[in-house]
Amino acid sequence: MSAEAWIIDGYVDEPACLGVPPYISPYIRNVAGVLVFHEFTVRYCTIDQIRSDYTFLSKVNKSDLVVMIAGVTVPGKYLGGTPAGYSDIRQIGSSLQGHDRPDTYLGGPVLFGSSQGGGMRAMRQEEFGFDHLLHGSPAQTLDSFLQGSEPVKSHSYSIEDEWAVAGAGVVKDHPLFPYVLCELETSRGCSHAESGGCSFCTEPFYGKPEYRDISGIVSEVKALYEQGVHHFRLGRQPDLLTYQAGAGEFPAPRPENLERLFTGIRAAAPDLETLHIDNINPGTIARHPDASREALSVIVNGHTPGDVAAFGMETADPAVVEVNNLKGDPEMVLDAVRIVNEIGGRREQGIPHLLPGLNFICGLAGETTDTYRLNREFLDQILKEHLLIRRVNIRQLMPFEGTRAWSENALPVDEHLFRSFKEEVRKQFDLPMLRQVFPVNTVLQHVIIEESSSTSFGRQLGSYPILVGIPMNIPLRTILDVVIVDHGMRSVTGLPFPIPINDLPAKVIRWIPGLPKSAQPRILVKRPFRDQASLERVAGVSFPQDLFSFTSHAVPSQ
């Protein structure tokens, strides 16, 4: 009988995750591959599963080896799917100690440092209660330990590509499988590191860019697809546009490489449902507009709609840009926003193909009261030009040891300025922007219910999916199409599509867009309706075609 190993997943990639994050990172899959190579039977659970059911720990404690991947490098609000913090890790580490205990290993971003959130330094901890710390590449360090040798300091994608394929089967143990998004690493390191990198960023720790071969990425996609995965994101890189680009601090995109990448992925997973991206450097677009247009066109032709190009803008204050060696000034970012709108703004399935997402960091060195005014003016200009932005993230700086921000940042941030800026953006920018990006009557396909109550919440799988609140109790993991009927500052309200008019709960009738309040009692009295014409006669208004379903028992059930 083979030895048993458990992987505990305490890593969350995105803020605003709801429930158990429908995401499984390359860290996890590569570590699983190492364990498979060393002939372990591999088991997997999430930190949220342990929090909700401590019997998981008794199962873990009976194994031969335990690996925990934990932490996050982006602070933010996590709705239920909270990454493992220092106290979680210590509690798990101590619970695995004792007689005949498993050999324990800890890796992931938590080794960079641990903090309670933005606005506080991420302090490095030494005592986690685990036997070994997996610094650098968790998979390669684990492999070295299991071979009884010293960890190698260099990194090799050629080795990790084999582990990525071997570890693909671990995805089946995710509690939301097959509704999981698998991130695909394309590179590590940053060309901007030549001049020291951005003051707060940990990516320069990896040095100059190391690009993964297309064949390795495609082989991993094929292995995951054969396990039943249909949702992918090209992430874990500071700038996808410069994938396998030339030398220099700001190399020009090479669209032909992206073309080969997307073509290979599509061939390996012909019926994939999601193929999204993550980080794009706006400085690349502004410095190389023509090559970037070509590269963005390749992405739009190869991905799936509803995608987001996350821009690390950080600030609209040129002085802060200079002091912190950021990638582009406000005019460059604005040019990049225009170009992404030009190439990615067309709609398919009712939603834009590819839109920018903006990240602001408050508390950087050189920040003044004027910084917040400039940030607001930048967003006002976007509204004035009728440009579309998918989302704006605003966070306080969380400096990591080894970065310039550790010693040079302007902590603590002025809490009043930060809160007022954030509130203004939510009310004066996010709300009108959501109304433009997702107009009333837009249909979102394949929304997965992640929290069920009198108001259920769900999202599509993808990069930064919009949170949808449905004023009905819909069973967990139900997948349904949703029509948008209203907007909040960071979410939308929707109803099942087509709207089941004959079965819709009475209290939900009021959410039907365009329905006069005076017509609501008549709708309830006159139900059931046979067709849209009879409904419109009673309502006294016209509705878009195919908005309603007239069959009975149309409310979704699990």
N, C-alpha and C positions, 0 to 999 in steps of 0.2 A: 504494500500500500504506500503511495507517494506521500510525502510530507505536505502539510496544508499551510497555506499562507493567506492572510487577510490584508486587504487594502482598505484603509479608512479614508474617505474623501471628505476633507474639511476645507476644500478650496472652492471659492466662488469667484467667477471671472467678472461679472457685471454687478454694479449696484442695482437696486430695485428688482431683485429676484423675488418671486412670489412662491411660497411653499418650498418644496425640494427643488433646487434649480434643475431645469431640464437640460443639463449641460454636463459633458464629461470631457475633461481636459487631456491634452497629450501627455502631461505628466503621469496621469493615472494609467493610460494605455501602454506607455513605454515601460513603466515599472512592472505592469502585468506581464509584458513580453519578457522582461528579464527573468521574472519568476518562472514563467513557462519554460524558458531555456534551461533553467536550473532544476527543472522537473518537479516543481511544486504544483499542487492543485490550488488554483487561485479563487478566493472568495472576495466579495466587494460589498461595502455598505457606505452610506453617507453619514455625515455628522448629525444630520437631522433625524435619521433613522435611530441613531443611538440616543439622541435627546428624547425621542418619543417612546423608545422601547429599550430599556437597559438590559434586556435579555440578550441583545446583540453582543454586549461586552462579555457575557459568559461564554458565548460561542467563540468570540475572538480569543479569549483567554485560554481556550483549549487547543489553539492552533500551535504550530511550530514557529511561526514567524509573523510579525505584524509590521506593515509599513503604513504610516500616516502622512498624507500630503495635505498641507494646511496653509492658510494665510491668504492675503490679498494685498496688492500694491496700490489699489485705487479705493480711497475711502468713499463711503456713500451710505445711503439708506437702503437697508435690506429688509424686505417684507417677508419674514418667515424663513427664507433660505439664508440664514446668517452664516458667514464663514466661521471656522473654528478660531476662537481667540485663545490667548495665553491660558486662561483658566480652564477652558475645555481641554486643551492639550495636556496641561498638568494633571487634570482629573483622570484622563484616559491613561496617561503614562503611569500614574501611581496605581491605577487599578490593575495594570498588567504586570505589576511587580509581585514577587512572592515565590513560593516553592514551585518548581517545575513550570516556571513562566515561559512565554515565548520570547524569542530574540526580537527586540523592537528597534525600528528605524523611523526617523522623522525627516521629512524634506518639504520643499516648497517655498513660496515667498515669505513664510513666517521667519525663515532663517535670516532674511534681510533685516528683520526687526518687527516688533509688535507694538501697536498703538490702539487706544480706545476709539480713535477716529481722527478726521481731519482737524488741523489746528494743533496737533500734538506730535512730538517726535516719536518715530518708530524706534523703540529701544531694543537693542539686541539682548536676547536672553541666553543664558547658558544652561540653566537647569530646567529641562522639560520633563525629566523622568524617563526618557528613552535612552536605550543603550548606545545608539549611533545616530549622528546627524549627517544627512545627505546633502552636503554643500555642493554647489555647482549644479551639474546635471544630476537630478535624483537617480535616474535610471543607470547612468554610467557609474556613479559612486556606489550604488547598491550592487551592481555587477562586480565591482572591484572587491567589496567586502565579502561577497559570497565566494569569490575565488581565493580569498585569503591574501589579497595583495593590497598595496597602498592605492588609494584613489588616484586616478589620472586627472591632471589638471586641464588637459586639452579636451576639446569636444569633437565628436565625429558623427555626422549625420549618416554616413555609410553604415555604421554599427547600429545606430538608433532606428534606422529604417527597417531593419530586420525585426527588432523588438516591437515596433509599431504594428507590423503585420501579425506577429505572434500573439500580441496582447489584445487584438481586436475583439475577441470573444468576451472580454470582461464587460462590455457594454450591456450584455444581456442581463446582468445582475442589477443594473440601475433600476430603481423603483418605478421610474416612468417609462422604461423601455416598452415599445420602440419609439416613443415620443421624446427623443433626446437629440440634442445638437452636438455634433462632434467638431471641435476646433482642429484645424490642420495647421501645423507650424510650417512656415515657408522659409523663415530665416531667423537669425538672432544677431544681436549687435546693431550698431548704428553708425552710418557714415558721418553723421554730425559729431561723432566722438572725436574726429580729427581735431576739432577746435575745443574739445572738452565736453561737448554735449550740453543739453539744457540743464540748468543748475539743479533741478529737483529729480532728474530722471535716473533710474537704475539701469536702463538698457546699455549705457556705455560701459557698465561693469563687464559686459561680454566682449568688449572691444569692437574692432571693425566688423562689418557685416560678413556673416557666413551664410551662404545661400544653400538651401536644400535642393537636390536634383529633382527634376520633374518626375523622373521614373520612380523615385522613392515616395513622393506624394501620391502619385497615381496608384502605386501598389497598395498603399495604406487605404486609400478610398475604396479600392476593389475589395480588400479584406473586410472593411467595415460594411460595405454594401452587401456582401455575401452573408454577413451576420444579421442583416435586416435594417441597417441604418439608411435613412433617406434624407437626412438633414445635416448640412455641412457649413462650416464657416472658415474662410481663409484668414487666420489670425496669427497671433504671436509674432508680429513684425511691426516695426515703427512706420513702415511705408511700403504698401504693396505695389505702388506704381514703379518703384525702383527694384523690383524683384529681378535678380541676376543682371543688374545694370552695371555700368562701367565704374571705374575708379573715381575718386574725388568726393568732396564733402556733400555736394548736391548733384549727383549724377542724373543725366537725362533718362527718362523711361525708355525701355526697349519693348514696344508693344508686341513684337513677334514672340517674345518669351512668354508674355501673358497669354497670347493666343494659343501657344502650345500647351500651357498649363490648363487653361479652361477646356480646351478640346480633349485633353487626356482625361480630365476628371469626368467630363460628360460621357466619354466612351466607357470608363470604368463603372459608372453608376448611371445608366441610361434613363432610369425612371426616378431619379432623385427629385425631391420635392422642394428642397431649400439649398441654395448655394449662395451664400452671402460673404461679405468681406468685413474687415475691421478698419485698421488705421491707414489713413492717407495723410501724407505731409503736404499741407497747403503751400509750403515754400517750394516744393517740387513743381506744383502746377503753375505757380506764378513765374518761376524761373524758366520753365520749359513748357509754355502753353500749347504749342502745336503737338509735340510728342505726347503731352499729357492728354490732349483731346483724343488722340489715337488710342492711347492706353485705356482711357475711360470708356471709349466706344467698345473696345474689346470686352471689358468687364460687363457693360450693359448687354452686349450680345450673348454673353456666356453665363451670366448669373440668373437668379430669379428675382422678380420685382419685390419692392418693399425694402430695399437694401439701404444701408447707411455707411457713408464714408466718414469715419470719426476724425475730425480735425483737432489736433492739439494746438489750439490757438493760444490759450492760457490768459492773454490780456490784450486789450486794445490800446495800451499805453506804450508808446514807442520807447520811453525811458526805461520801463520795466523790461521790455524786449531786449534792449541793449545790455542792461545790467545782468540779466539772467541767460544771455546767449541763446535766446529762443530762435526758432527756425524761420520766422517771417514776421514782418511788421503788419499793422492792420490793413494797409492798402493791398499787400500781397494776399492776405487772407480773403479780403473782399473780392479780389480778382478770382481767386480759387473758387469761392462760393458761386460767382457768376458762371464760371466754366462748368462746374459740376451741374448746375441747374440747366445749362444749355444742353449738355450731353445726356444727363440722367433724369431730367424733369418730365419726360413724356410718361403717360400713364398706361398701364396694362393691368387688367383685372381690377380697374378702378383706382389703383394706387400708383404713385410715382415709382419709377424704376430705381433711381439712386439719388439720394439727397445728402447734403453735408450734415454732420452733427458737430456742434461746437462745445469745446471743453474750456471752462474758465477756472483758473486757480487763484484764490485770494490768499494773500500773505507772502507773496514773493518779494524779494529784496527790491528796494526802490519804489515800492507802492506808496501812494499818497491818496489823499481824499480825491484828488483830480482823476486818479485811475478809474474810480467807479463812474465818474461822469463820462469819461471816454468810452468805457464799456457800454454804457447805456446809449451813447450816441452812435456807436457802431451798430448795435441792434436796431436802433431807430432807422438807420440808413438801409438796412436789409428790408425792413417793412416798407420803407418809402419806395424802394426799387421793385417791390412785389416779388422778391426772391423767396424761395422755400428752404426752410431748415427743418430737419426732422426732429431734433431735440437739442436742448442746451443743458449741459451738466455744469453745475456751479459747486465747487468744493473748496474747502480750506486746505492749505498745504499740509502734507504729512511728510516731513523730511526723513530720509533714510541715511544712516551713517555711511560715510564715504562719498556722499554727494556734496556739492558746493552749498546747497541749501541747508545742509546740516549746521553749518556755521554762519552762513551769510544771509539767511532768510529773515523776513521782517516779523516773525512771530513775537508776541501774539497779534493776530489780526484784530482790527477794530470791529468788535462784535456787532455794534449798531450799524456800521456801514455795510458789513457783510449781510446781515439779516435784511436790511432795507433794500439793498440791491437785489438780493435773491427774491424777495417778495414782489418788487417792481417787475422783475423779469417774468415771474410766473403770471402776474395779472396782465401786464401791458404787452408782453411779447408772446409767451407760450400759448395763452388762450387764443388770441387772434390767429397765431400761426397754425395751431391744431385745426382750426376751422377751415384754413386754406388747404392744408395737407390732406385732411380727412373730412370733406364736406358731408353734411347730412345726406343720408341715402347711399353713402359709400358702403360697399359690401366687402367685409374682410372674410376671406376664406380660411377654413380649417383653424378656427380658434379652439384652443385646448383649455378646458375648465380646470383651474388649479386650486381654487378655493370655493367651496360650496356653502351658501347660507341664503338668507332672504335676498341678499344681493350677491350673486356669484361673480367671480373674477377669473379672467382667462387671458391668454395671449396666443399669438401665432409663434411658431418657432422661427428664429432668425436673429439678426443683429438689432438690438435695441427695439424689440417689438412693443407696440403701443399696448398699454394695459386697458382692457375692456371690462367695464362693470355692466352686468346684466341684472335688472331688478327682478330676478326670479331665482328660485332654488333649483339649480341644475346639477345633476350628479357629477362628482369628480371624474375627470378624464373623459368626459363627453367631448366629442369633437363636432363642432357645428359652424356653419356660416353665420355671420352676424351683420346686421345692417346698423350703421351708426345713426343715432337719433339725437344726441346731444354731446356737449364737450365740457370737460373740466380743464384745469390748468395743466395737468400731467396725464390725463386719461380721457377716455371717451365712454359714453353710455351707449349700449347697443341692445337690440332685440334679435331673437332668433330669426334667420332669413331662410325662406320667405316667412313673413310674420304670420303666425298661426292665429288668425283673427277669431276663429270660432272657439278656440281653446285658451286664448290669452287670459290670464287672471284679471279680474275686474280692476284691481289697483294699478295694473300695468297699461291699461288702455290709454291713459293720459300721455304715455311716452310716444305714441304714434305720431310721427312728424306731419305737421300740417292739419291735424285733426282739431277742429274747434272744441273748446271746453263744453260748449252747449250741446255738442253732438254726442258726447261720451255716454250719457244715460240712454239715448236712443239706440246706440250701438249695442249696449248690453241687453236691452229689451228685444231688439229685432234679431239677435243671433239665433240660429246659425245663418250665414249668408252662403248663397250658392256660387256667386261669382263677383267680380269686382264692380260690375255695373250696379248690382243691387246694393252693395256696400256704399258706393258713391251716392246713390240716391238718398240713402238714410243719412249719410254724413254731410251731404250738401257741398262736398268738395271733390276735386279730382286728385288721384294719386298716381305716382309713376307705375307703369305697367310692370307686372310680375312682382310687385312688392309683397303680395299676400299669398298665403296658402289657404284654401277653402275646404280642405279635407279635415275630418275630425281627428282628435288625438294627435295633433301635429307638434305638440310641445316635446322637445327632445328628451329622451331618457337614456340611461346608460345601457 
